[in-house]
Amino acid sequence: MSAAKIKKGDNVIVRSGKDKGRTGQVLSVLPKEGKIVVAGVNVAARHRKPTQVNPQGGIERREAPMAISKVGLVDPKTGAATRIRFEEKDGKKVRVAVKSGEAIDG
């Protein structure tokens, strides 16, 4: 399996779908499913019945996983969505933004 291009804690922008243009921080990455969870994006509402644990019940809103192909990393220099490539600097593999050439980590 290749190295993850988008990691937990990265800032991403949604490229397509109902949340197109929204930005958020990556909460978790699910590489086997090809999905990602982004804060404040793709929020799903679950209607919960009252239970002993939650006697109030009500509507529970939480971020649902979305396809990783729908998001792009926010370029640290320009603020726009960019792809990512890997380069080797000082013997370390570093993620680099394709648009600006700016190193993302390292």
Contacts in CASP RR format, 6 or more apart in sequence:
PFRMAT RR
TARGET T0000
AUTHOR 0000-0000-0000
METHOD contacts of the structure
MODEL  1
MSAAKIKKGDNVIVRSGKDKGRTGQVLSVLPKEGKIVVAGVNVAARHRKP
TQVNPQGGIERREAPMAISKVGLVDPKTGAATRIRFEEKDGKKVRVAVKS
GEAIDG
1 31 0 8 1.000
3 86 0 8 1.000
3 93 0 8 1.000
4 29 0 8 1.000
4 31 0 8 1.000
5 73 0 8 1.000
5 84 0 8 1.000
5 95 0 8 1.000
6 12 0 8 1.000
6 26 0 8 1.000
6 29 0 8 1.000
6 36 0 8 1.000
6 68 0 8 1.000
6 71 0 8 1.000
6 72 0 8 1.000
6 73 0 8 1.000
6 84 0 8 1.000
7 26 0 8 1.000
7 29 0 8 1.000
8 26 0 8 1.000
8 27 0 8 1.000
8 28 0 8 1.000
8 29 0 8 1.000
9 25 0 8 1.000
9 26 0 8 1.000
9 27 0 8 1.000
10 25 0 8 1.000
10 26 0 8 1.000
10 73 0 8 1.000
10 74 0 8 1.000
10 104 0 8 1.000
11 23 0 8 1.000
11 24 0 8 1.000
11 25 0 8 1.000
11 26 0 8 1.000
11 73 0 8 1.000
11 74 0 8 1.000
12 23 0 8 1.000
12 24 0 8 1.000
12 25 0 8 1.000
12 26 0 8 1.000
12 36 0 8 1.000
12 38 0 8 1.000
12 71 0 8 1.000
12 72 0 8 1.000
12 73 0 8 1.000
12 74 0 8 1.000
12 81 0 8 1.000
13 21 0 8 1.000
13 22 0 8 1.000
13 23 0 8 1.000
13 24 0 8 1.000
13 71 0 8 1.000
13 72 0 8 1.000
13 74 0 8 1.000
13 80 0 8 1.000
13 81 0 8 1.000
14 20 0 8 1.000
14 21 0 8 1.000
14 22 0 8 1.000
14 23 0 8 1.000
14 38 0 8 1.000
14 41 0 8 1.000
14 66 0 8 1.000
14 70 0 8 1.000
14 71 0 8 1.000
14 72 0 8 1.000
15 21 0 8 1.000
15 70 0 8 1.000
15 71 0 8 1.000
15 72 0 8 1.000
15 81 0 8 1.000
16 70 0 8 1.000
17 70 0 8 1.000
18 42 0 8 1.000
19 41 0 8 1.000
19 42 0 8 1.000
22 40 0 8 1.000
22 41 0 8 1.000
23 74 0 8 1.000
24 38 0 8 1.000
24 39 0 8 1.000
24 40 0 8 1.000
24 41 0 8 1.000
25 38 0 8 1.000
25 39 0 8 1.000
26 36 0 8 1.000
26 37 0 8 1.000
26 38 0 8 1.000
26 39 0 8 1.000
27 37 0 8 1.000
27 38 0 8 1.000
27 39 0 8 1.000
27 63 0 8 1.000
28 36 0 8 1.000
28 37 0 8 1.000
29 35 0 8 1.000
29 36 0 8 1.000
29 37 0 8 1.000
29 68 0 8 1.000
30 36 0 8 1.000
30 37 0 8 1.000
30 65 0 8 1.000
33 65 0 8 1.000
34 67 0 8 1.000
34 68 0 8 1.000
35 65 0 8 1.000
35 66 0 8 1.000
35 67 0 8 1.000
35 68 0 8 1.000
36 65 0 8 1.000
36 66 0 8 1.000
36 67 0 8 1.000
36 68 0 8 1.000
36 71 0 8 1.000
37 63 0 8 1.000
37 64 0 8 1.000
37 65 0 8 1.000
37 66 0 8 1.000
38 63 0 8 1.000
38 66 0 8 1.000
38 71 0 8 1.000
39 63 0 8 1.000
40 63 0 8 1.000
41 63 0 8 1.000
41 66 0 8 1.000
42 63 0 8 1.000
42 64 0 8 1.000
42 65 0 8 1.000
42 66 0 8 1.000
43 61 0 8 1.000
43 62 0 8 1.000
43 63 0 8 1.000
43 64 0 8 1.000
44 61 0 8 1.000
44 62 0 8 1.000
44 63 0 8 1.000
44 64 0 8 1.000
45 59 0 8 1.000
45 60 0 8 1.000
45 61 0 8 1.000
46 59 0 8 1.000
46 60 0 8 1.000
46 61 0 8 1.000
46 62 0 8 1.000
47 58 0 8 1.000
47 59 0 8 1.000
47 60 0 8 1.000
48 54 0 8 1.000
48 57 0 8 1.000
48 58 0 8 1.000
48 59 0 8 1.000
48 60 0 8 1.000
49 57 0 8 1.000
50 56 0 8 1.000
50 57 0 8 1.000
50 58 0 8 1.000
51 57 0 8 1.000
71 81 0 8 1.000
72 81 0 8 1.000
72 82 0 8 1.000
72 83 0 8 1.000
73 81 0 8 1.000
73 82 0 8 1.000
73 83 0 8 1.000
73 84 0 8 1.000
73 97 0 8 1.000
73 104 0 8 1.000
74 80 0 8 1.000
74 81 0 8 1.000
74 82 0 8 1.000
75 81 0 8 1.000
75 82 0 8 1.000
75 97 0 8 1.000
75 99 0 8 1.000
75 100 0 8 1.000
75 102 0 8 1.000
76 97 0 8 1.000
76 100 0 8 1.000
76 102 0 8 1.000
76 104 0 8 1.000
77 97 0 8 1.000
77 99 0 8 1.000
77 100 0 8 1.000
77 101 0 8 1.000
77 102 0 8 1.000
78 99 0 8 1.000
78 100 0 8 1.000
80 99 0 8 1.000
82 97 0 8 1.000
82 98 0 8 1.000
82 99 0 8 1.000
82 100 0 8 1.000
83 97 0 8 1.000
83 98 0 8 1.000
83 99 0 8 1.000
84 95 0 8 1.000
84 96 0 8 1.000
84 97 0 8 1.000
84 98 0 8 1.000
84 104 0 8 1.000
85 95 0 8 1.000
85 96 0 8 1.000
85 98 0 8 1.000
86 93 0 8 1.000
86 94 0 8 1.000
86 95 0 8 1.000
86 96 0 8 1.000
87 93 0 8 1.000
87 94 0 8 1.000
87 96 0 8 1.000
87 103 0 8 1.000
88 94 0 8 1.000
89 103 0 8 1.000
89 106 0 8 1.000
92 106 0 8 1.000
94 103 0 8 1.000
94 104 0 8 1.000
94 105 0 8 1.000
94 106 0 8 1.000
95 103 0 8 1.000
95 104 0 8 1.000
95 105 0 8 1.000
96 102 0 8 1.000
96 103 0 8 1.000
96 104 0 8 1.000
97 103 0 8 1.000
97 104 0 8 1.000
END
